[in-house]
């Protein structure tokens, strides 16, 4: 029998406090966590579409990026055990995803996106 080394589940802005706790526990136990719907949002399986809440739009403007990049940056800041795998066949989206990995959201922005969920 092998130990659990990775968990994959839906996770992103809007997750429940219970899910945040689960992701944190994975990190404490050295288990990688691979979120899906980190950018597209659960229920929008067709991709990054639809409207964003104003708080996310305002934050994206603050960092001069698009809301999807804020969603991905927030997911990555949750811990070094997070292994995001945003899929895309579009080179523009690939570049946006790579740039999102370099964003450094300040603590108040991270807390703001986490607290209302």
ABEGO torsion letter per residue (X at the ends): XBBBABBBBBBEBGBBAAAAAAAAAAAAAGBBBBBBGAAAEBGBAAEBBEBBBAAAAAAAAAAGBBAAAAAAAAAAAAEAABBBBBBBABAAAAAAAAAAAABBBBAAAAAAAAAAX
